[in-house]
Amino acid sequence: MARDPHPALRATLSRTAGEGSKSACFSLSCTAGEGRGEGASARTLLVIVLLLAAAAPAPDPAPTPQQLQDAERAHAADLAAQQAAAAQAKAAADQEQQLGQQRVVAAAALRQAEDALAAASAKVADLTQRRADAEARLASRAAALAPMLPVIERLSLYPAETLLAVPMPPEQAVRGVLVLGGIARTLERQAAAVRAEQAEVASLQAQVQAALPGLAEAQATQAALAADLDAQLAQARQARQNAEDTAGDAARRAAADAARADTLRAALARIDADRRAAEARAHDEALAADKRRQSEEAAAARAREAALEQPAGPGVGEPNGQLTAPVAGSVVRAFGAATEAGPASGVSYQAPPSARVVSPCGGRVVFAGPFRSFGLLMIVDCGSGYHFVLSGLDRLDAQVGQPLQAGEPVGIMPTWNPQSAGANRPSLYVELRRDGVPVNPAPFLRARS
């Protein structure tokens, strides 16, 4: 039960109201002509007014000079704290940009090593496959000649005796000699082909052995540079875990929503819709805080709105080959090429083992994870309505909401063995979409890394 703040006032009012019919005038004069009822009512009303006036709170006293000084100091401290927080945020952003640039430089050095690895891997894989094909042809010829080897051996040792041992008329014997001569010539050609296949197999084997040291050196260089880059990525992940990013939080919520989409275009549409909704919420929260005169909440909401409205990246520019190719290697399927599902909506790169994948553009990661049949998928918002889609990766090194610079590493391709004939060489699938619609990325990307 709520406590009565003025119990004495309430008791006095009740008692006064109960004396409305009496002739008590207290210190007031009652005229003779007054009716008893009118006089009592006037006295009751006057008592109520006097009691209410006595119970009314006294006006707040004016602030003292000391209080004004304290308020000014508190305001100055708040302002200094806000400026310090802004300076700290800017310093963190500058440091992240510098570290990102260092990762770009490290990835570029690694790309040079991977170009050499791609050439060595392709050479070894090609020689290995050619050797396997030559061995298969040799085995096939040997299998075809195997049933005839006893006859060939007898004819080579005892040609006349072999013919005389078969009873036949003289004309058939002559024909038999002619046939045997043709067979012998055919067998000689086949034997020569077998010897050539054997020589090719030996030559290819020697070439493979000669190429292996270059492959090993390229792999060692790649491993050393990759280890240095992985150390930088680990430090960056730890720094991001310790930082709060409004735009990053919104991007993570949008990515979780996009993962439930049925198609890639629908996923991009959900990401864009969720970002716009987050902007609208921040705008509404700022207006509501302004109405409530809550300046700190309004400022925080406006900061969220500004962060969400900021473009993710500068776009992709003109299609003049200015963007870094996402991976070392060569294009094995062009945009628009025929596939089982229709014309290709992107391009496919055949990459060397464990090749590093980089972002072709500067921007922000808006999706990173498994998606439908794409496997591990990454989407980078480049700004101006452009998104790069990368799939086929074995590992993702960038997180949703993370800002990226062009050429910054974002993941690793699967490994494969160049010395294994028929090895399944993984490929990186790359799409460039503008407002959700695929466009040919080739004119924007450099042909060579």
C-alpha positions as CSV (number, residue, x, y, z in Angstrom):
1,M,0.0,0.0,0.0
2,A,1.3,3.5,-0.9
3,R,2.1,5.7,2.1
4,D,0.1,8.9,2.5
5,P,2.5,11.9,2.2
6,H,0.3,14.3,4.2
7,P,-1.6,12.4,6.9
8,A,-2.2,15.4,9.1
9,L,-3.6,17.5,6.2
10,R,-6.0,14.7,5.3
11,A,-7.2,14.3,8.9
12,T,-7.7,18.1,9.3
13,L,-9.7,18.3,6.0
14,S,-11.9,15.4,7.1
15,R,-12.5,17.0,10.5
16,T,-13.2,20.4,9.0
17,A,-15.6,18.9,6.5
18,G,-17.5,17.3,9.3
19,E,-18.0,20.6,11.1
20,G,-19.8,22.2,8.2
21,S,-23.0,22.7,10.2
22,K,-21.4,24.2,13.3
23,S,-20.8,28.0,14.0
24,A,-17.1,27.9,14.7
25,C,-15.4,31.0,13.1
26,F,-11.9,30.6,14.5
27,S,-10.3,33.9,14.1
28,L,-12.7,35.1,11.4
29,S,-15.7,37.3,11.9
30,C,-19.2,35.9,11.0
31,T,-21.9,38.4,10.2
32,A,-25.2,38.2,11.8
33,G,-27.0,37.9,8.5
34,E,-24.9,35.0,7.4
35,G,-26.7,31.7,7.2
36,R,-25.2,29.0,9.2
37,G,-24.6,26.8,6.1
38,E,-23.0,29.6,4.0
39,G,-20.7,30.6,6.9
40,A,-19.5,27.0,7.5
41,S,-18.9,26.4,3.8
42,A,-16.8,29.6,3.5
43,R,-14.8,28.8,6.6
44,T,-14.2,25.3,5.4
45,L,-13.0,26.5,2.0
46,L,-10.7,29.0,3.6
47,V,-9.2,26.4,5.9
48,I,-8.5,24.1,2.9
49,V,-6.8,26.9,1.0
50,L,-4.6,27.8,4.0
51,L,-3.7,24.2,4.6
52,L,-2.8,23.5,1.0
53,A,-0.6,26.6,0.9
54,A,1.2,25.5,4.0
55,A,1.7,22.0,2.5
56,A,3.0,23.2,-0.9
57,P,6.7,22.6,-1.4
58,A,9.0,25.6,-1.3
59,P,10.5,26.7,-4.6
60,D,14.0,25.3,-5.3
61,P,16.6,27.8,-4.2
62,A,18.9,29.2,-6.9
63,P,22.1,27.2,-7.5
64,T,25.1,28.4,-5.6
65,P,28.3,29.4,-7.4
66,Q,29.9,26.1,-6.1
67,Q,27.1,24.1,-7.7
68,L,27.5,25.9,-11.0
69,Q,31.2,25.2,-11.0
70,D,30.6,21.5,-10.2
71,A,28.1,21.3,-13.1
72,E,30.6,23.0,-15.5
73,R,33.4,20.6,-14.4
74,A,31.1,17.6,-14.9
75,H,30.1,18.8,-18.4
76,A,33.8,19.5,-19.2
77,A,34.7,15.9,-18.0
78,D,31.9,14.4,-20.2
79,L,33.0,16.4,-23.2
80,A,36.6,15.3,-22.6
81,A,35.6,11.7,-22.3
82,Q,33.6,11.9,-25.6
83,Q,36.6,13.5,-27.3
84,A,39.0,10.8,-25.9
85,A,36.6,8.0,-27.0
86,A,36.4,9.6,-30.5
87,A,40.2,9.9,-30.7
88,Q,40.7,6.4,-29.5
89,A,38.2,5.1,-32.1
90,K,40.0,7.0,-34.8
91,A,43.4,5.7,-33.7
92,A,42.0,2.2,-33.7
93,A,40.6,2.7,-37.2
94,D,43.9,4.1,-38.5
95,Q,45.8,1.2,-37.0
96,E,43.5,-1.3,-38.5
97,Q,44.0,0.4,-41.9
98,Q,47.8,0.3,-41.5
99,L,47.6,-3.4,-40.5
100,G,45.3,-4.1,-43.4
101,Q,47.8,-2.5,-45.7
102,Q,50.6,-4.6,-44.3
103,R,48.4,-7.7,-45.0
104,V,47.9,-6.5,-48.5
105,V,51.7,-6.2,-49.0
106,A,52.3,-9.6,-47.5
107,A,49.6,-11.2,-49.7
108,A,51.1,-9.5,-52.8
109,A,54.5,-11.1,-51.9
110,L,52.8,-14.4,-51.4
111,R,51.0,-14.1,-54.7
112,Q,54.4,-13.8,-56.5
113,A,55.5,-17.1,-54.8
114,E,52.1,-18.7,-55.7
115,D,52.5,-17.6,-59.4
116,A,55.8,-19.6,-59.4
117,L,54.1,-22.5,-57.6
118,A,51.2,-22.4,-60.1
119,A,53.7,-22.7,-63.0
120,A,55.6,-25.5,-61.3
121,S,52.5,-27.3,-60.3
122,A,51.0,-27.1,-63.7
123,K,54.2,-28.4,-65.3
124,V,54.5,-31.3,-62.9
125,A,50.8,-32.2,-63.2
126,D,51.0,-32.1,-67.0
127,L,54.1,-34.2,-67.2
128,T,52.6,-36.7,-64.8
129,Q,49.4,-37.0,-66.8
130,R,51.3,-37.4,-70.1
131,R,53.5,-40.1,-68.5
132,A,50.3,-41.9,-67.2
133,D,48.8,-41.7,-70.7
134,A,52.0,-43.1,-72.3
135,E,52.1,-45.9,-69.8
136,A,48.4,-46.7,-70.6
137,R,49.1,-46.8,-74.4
138,L,52.2,-49.0,-73.7
139,A,50.1,-51.4,-71.6
140,S,47.4,-51.6,-74.3
141,R,49.9,-52.4,-77.1
142,A,51.6,-55.0,-74.9
143,A,48.2,-56.6,-74.2
144,A,47.4,-56.7,-77.9
145,L,50.8,-58.4,-78.8
146,A,50.8,-60.9,-75.9
147,P,48.8,-63.7,-77.7
148,M,51.0,-63.5,-80.8
149,L,54.3,-63.6,-79.0
150,P,54.8,-67.4,-79.3
151,V,54.2,-67.3,-83.0
152,I,56.4,-64.3,-83.5
153,E,59.2,-66.0,-81.5
154,R,58.9,-69.3,-83.6
155,L,58.9,-67.4,-86.9
156,S,61.9,-65.4,-85.9
157,L,63.8,-68.5,-85.0
158,Y,62.6,-71.1,-87.5
159,P,60.7,-69.3,-90.4
160,A,61.2,-72.1,-93.0
161,E,60.6,-75.0,-90.7
162,T,57.4,-73.3,-89.5
163,L,56.0,-73.1,-93.0
164,L,57.0,-76.6,-94.0
165,A,55.5,-78.1,-90.9
166,V,52.1,-77.0,-92.1
167,P,50.7,-79.4,-94.8
168,M,49.2,-77.3,-97.6
169,P,49.3,-77.0,-101.4
170,P,52.2,-75.0,-102.9
171,E,50.0,-72.1,-103.9
172,Q,48.6,-71.8,-100.4
173,A,52.1,-72.0,-99.0
174,V,53.1,-69.1,-101.2
175,R,50.2,-67.1,-100.0
176,G,51.1,-68.0,-96.5
177,V,54.6,-66.7,-97.0
178,L,53.2,-63.4,-98.2
179,V,50.7,-63.2,-95.3
180,L,53.4,-63.9,-92.8
181,G,55.6,-61.2,-94.4
182,G,52.8,-58.7,-93.9
183,I,52.2,-59.8,-90.4
184,A,55.9,-59.6,-89.7
185,R,56.0,-56.0,-91.0
186,T,52.9,-55.1,-88.9
187,L,54.4,-56.6,-85.8
188,E,57.6,-54.8,-86.5
189,R,55.8,-51.5,-86.6
190,Q,53.9,-52.3,-83.4
191,A,57.1,-53.3,-81.7
192,A,58.7,-50.0,-82.8
193,A,55.7,-48.1,-81.4
194,V,56.1,-50.0,-78.1
195,R,59.7,-49.0,-78.0
196,A,58.8,-45.4,-78.7
197,E,56.2,-45.4,-75.9
198,Q,58.8,-46.9,-73.6
199,A,61.2,-44.1,-74.5
200,E,58.6,-41.4,-74.0
201,V,57.6,-42.8,-70.6
202,A,61.3,-42.8,-69.6
203,S,61.7,-39.2,-70.9
204,L,58.6,-37.9,-69.1
205,Q,59.7,-39.6,-65.9
206,A,63.0,-37.8,-66.1
207,Q,61.3,-34.5,-66.8
208,V,59.0,-35.0,-63.8
209,Q,62.0,-35.7,-61.6
210,A,63.8,-32.6,-62.9
211,A,60.8,-30.4,-62.2
212,L,60.3,-31.6,-58.6
213,P,63.0,-29.5,-57.0
214,G,61.5,-26.3,-58.5
215,L,58.0,-27.4,-57.1
216,A,59.5,-28.1,-53.7
217,E,61.2,-24.8,-53.6
218,A,58.0,-23.0,-54.6
219,Q,56.1,-24.8,-52.0
220,A,58.6,-24.0,-49.3
221,T,58.6,-20.3,-50.2
222,Q,54.8,-20.3,-50.2
223,A,54.7,-22.0,-46.8
224,A,57.1,-19.5,-45.2
225,L,55.2,-16.4,-46.5
226,A,51.9,-18.0,-45.6
227,A,53.0,-18.6,-42.1
228,D,53.9,-14.9,-41.7
229,L,50.6,-13.8,-43.1
230,D,48.7,-16.2,-40.8
231,A,50.4,-14.6,-37.8
232,Q,49.2,-11.2,-38.9
233,L,45.7,-12.6,-39.5
234,A,45.6,-14.1,-36.0
235,Q,46.5,-10.7,-34.4
236,A,43.8,-9.0,-36.5
237,R,41.2,-11.5,-35.3
238,Q,42.1,-10.9,-31.7
239,A,41.9,-7.1,-32.2
240,R,38.5,-7.4,-33.8
241,Q,37.2,-9.5,-31.0
242,N,38.1,-6.7,-28.5
243,A,36.4,-4.0,-30.6
244,E,32.8,-3.1,-30.9
245,D,31.5,-2.1,-34.4
246,T,27.9,-1.0,-34.9
247,A,28.0,-1.7,-38.6
248,G,29.6,-5.0,-38.0
249,D,26.8,-6.1,-35.6
250,A,24.2,-5.1,-38.1
251,A,26.1,-7.0,-40.8
252,R,26.2,-10.2,-38.7
253,R,22.5,-10.1,-38.1
254,A,21.9,-9.6,-41.8
255,A,24.2,-12.5,-42.7
256,A,22.4,-14.8,-40.4
257,D,19.1,-13.8,-42.1
258,A,20.7,-14.3,-45.6
259,A,21.9,-17.8,-44.8
260,R,18.2,-18.9,-44.8
261,A,17.6,-17.6,-48.4
262,D,17.0,-20.0,-51.2
263,T,19.1,-18.3,-53.9
264,L,22.2,-16.1,-54.0
265,R,20.1,-13.2,-55.3
266,A,17.6,-13.6,-52.5
267,A,20.5,-13.6,-50.0
268,L,21.8,-10.3,-51.3
269,A,18.4,-8.8,-51.2
270,R,17.9,-9.8,-47.6
271,I,21.3,-8.3,-46.7
272,D,20.4,-5.0,-48.3
273,A,16.9,-4.9,-46.8
274,D,18.3,-5.7,-43.3
275,R,20.9,-2.9,-43.6
276,R,18.2,-0.4,-44.6
277,A,16.0,-1.5,-41.8
278,A,18.8,-1.0,-39.3
279,E,19.4,2.5,-40.6
280,A,15.7,3.3,-40.2
281,R,15.7,2.0,-36.7
282,A,18.7,4.1,-35.7
283,H,17.0,7.2,-37.3
284,D,13.8,6.6,-35.4
285,E,15.7,6.0,-32.1
286,A,17.5,9.3,-32.6
287,L,14.2,11.2,-33.2
288,A,12.6,9.6,-30.1
289,A,15.6,10.4,-27.9
290,D,15.5,14.0,-29.1
291,K,11.9,14.3,-28.1
292,R,12.7,12.9,-24.7
293,R,15.6,15.4,-24.5
294,Q,18.0,12.5,-23.9
295,S,21.0,14.0,-25.7
296,E,23.4,11.1,-25.0
297,E,21.0,8.5,-26.4
298,A,20.2,10.7,-29.4
299,A,23.9,11.1,-30.1
300,A,24.6,7.4,-29.9
301,A,21.6,6.7,-32.2
302,R,22.9,9.3,-34.7
303,A,26.3,7.7,-34.6
304,R,24.8,4.3,-35.4
305,E,22.8,5.8,-38.2
306,A,25.9,7.4,-39.7
307,A,27.9,4.2,-39.4
308,L,25.2,2.3,-41.2
309,E,24.8,4.9,-43.9
310,Q,28.5,5.0,-44.7
311,P,29.3,3.2,-48.0
312,A,31.0,-0.2,-47.5
313,G,33.5,0.6,-50.2
314,P,34.4,2.8,-53.2
315,G,32.8,0.5,-55.8
316,V,34.7,-1.2,-58.6
317,G,35.4,1.7,-60.9
318,E,35.5,1.4,-64.7
319,P,36.0,-2.0,-66.4
320,N,39.6,-1.5,-67.4
321,G,41.3,-4.3,-65.5
322,Q,42.2,-2.3,-62.4
323,L,41.2,-4.9,-59.8
324,T,43.5,-7.6,-58.4
325,A,42.6,-11.1,-59.5
326,P,41.3,-13.0,-56.4
327,V,43.7,-15.9,-56.7
328,A,46.8,-17.1,-58.6
329,G,46.3,-19.4,-61.5
330,S,44.4,-19.3,-64.8
331,V,40.8,-19.0,-65.8
332,V,39.4,-22.4,-66.8
333,R,35.7,-21.3,-67.4
334,A,34.7,-17.9,-68.7
335,F,31.6,-15.9,-68.0
336,G,28.7,-17.1,-70.1
337,A,30.3,-20.5,-70.8
338,A,27.9,-23.4,-71.2
339,T,27.3,-25.5,-68.1
340,E,24.7,-28.1,-67.0
341,A,22.8,-25.3,-65.3
342,G,23.0,-22.9,-68.3
343,P,25.4,-20.1,-69.1
344,A,28.0,-19.5,-66.3
345,S,27.2,-16.4,-64.2
346,G,30.8,-16.0,-63.1
347,V,34.4,-17.2,-63.9
348,S,36.3,-20.1,-62.5
349,Y,40.0,-20.0,-61.6
350,Q,42.2,-23.1,-61.4
351,A,44.5,-22.4,-58.5
352,P,47.8,-23.9,-57.2
353,P,47.7,-26.0,-54.0
354,S,46.6,-24.0,-50.9
355,A,46.5,-20.8,-52.8
356,R,45.6,-17.6,-50.9
357,V,42.4,-15.8,-51.9
358,V,42.2,-12.0,-51.7
359,S,39.4,-9.5,-52.0
360,P,39.4,-7.9,-55.5
361,C,37.9,-4.7,-54.1
362,G,37.9,-2.6,-51.0
363,G,34.7,-2.9,-48.9
364,R,33.1,-4.9,-46.1
365,V,32.4,-8.6,-45.6
366,V,28.6,-9.1,-45.6
367,F,28.5,-13.0,-45.7
368,A,31.1,-15.6,-44.7
369,G,30.0,-19.3,-44.3
370,P,28.4,-22.3,-45.9
371,F,25.6,-21.5,-48.4
372,R,23.6,-24.1,-50.3
373,S,25.6,-25.9,-53.0
374,F,28.3,-23.2,-53.1
375,G,30.2,-24.6,-50.1
376,L,32.1,-22.0,-48.2
377,L,31.0,-18.7,-49.6
378,M,32.2,-15.1,-49.0
379,I,30.4,-12.0,-50.2
380,V,32.2,-8.6,-50.2
381,D,30.2,-5.4,-50.5
382,C,32.3,-3.2,-52.7
383,G,29.9,-0.2,-52.5
384,S,27.8,1.4,-55.2
385,G,25.7,-1.7,-55.5
386,Y,28.5,-4.0,-56.4
387,H,29.2,-7.3,-54.6
388,F,32.0,-9.9,-55.3
389,V,31.0,-13.5,-54.6
390,L,33.8,-16.0,-53.9
391,S,33.1,-19.8,-53.4
392,G,35.1,-23.0,-53.4
393,L,37.4,-22.0,-50.5
394,D,38.7,-24.5,-48.0
395,R,39.1,-21.9,-45.2
396,L,37.7,-18.4,-44.5
397,D,40.0,-15.8,-42.9
398,A,37.6,-12.8,-42.8
399,Q,34.6,-12.3,-40.6
400,V,31.2,-10.8,-41.3
401,G,31.3,-7.0,-40.8
402,Q,35.1,-6.8,-41.3
403,P,36.3,-3.9,-43.5
404,L,38.7,-4.9,-46.3
405,Q,41.2,-3.3,-48.5
406,A,41.6,-4.4,-52.1
407,G,44.1,-7.2,-52.2
408,E,43.6,-8.2,-48.5
409,P,43.6,-12.0,-47.8
410,V,40.2,-13.5,-47.1
411,G,40.8,-17.3,-47.3
412,I,42.7,-20.3,-48.6
413,M,42.0,-22.8,-51.4
414,P,42.1,-26.6,-50.9
415,T,45.4,-28.4,-51.5
416,W,46.1,-31.0,-54.2
417,N,49.0,-33.2,-55.3
418,P,50.5,-32.2,-58.6
419,Q,52.4,-35.6,-58.7
420,S,49.1,-37.5,-58.7
421,A,47.8,-38.3,-62.2
422,G,44.2,-37.2,-62.6
423,A,44.4,-35.1,-59.5
424,N,41.2,-33.1,-58.9
425,R,42.4,-29.5,-59.1
426,P,40.0,-27.3,-57.1
427,S,38.7,-24.1,-58.7
428,L,37.6,-20.7,-57.2
429,Y,34.3,-19.5,-58.5
430,V,34.0,-15.7,-58.8
431,E,30.9,-13.7,-59.4
432,L,30.5,-9.9,-59.7
433,R,26.9,-8.7,-59.1
434,R,25.5,-5.2,-59.6
435,D,22.2,-4.6,-57.7
436,G,21.9,-8.4,-57.5
437,V,22.4,-9.1,-61.2
438,P,25.5,-11.0,-62.4
439,V,27.9,-9.0,-64.7
440,N,31.0,-10.2,-66.4
441,P,33.9,-9.7,-63.9
442,A,36.7,-10.3,-66.5
443,P,36.9,-6.6,-67.7
444,F,37.4,-5.4,-64.1
445,L,40.1,-7.9,-63.2
446,R,43.7,-8.0,-64.2
447,A,44.4,-11.0,-66.5
448,R,47.7,-11.7,-64.6
449,S,48.0,-11.5,-60.8
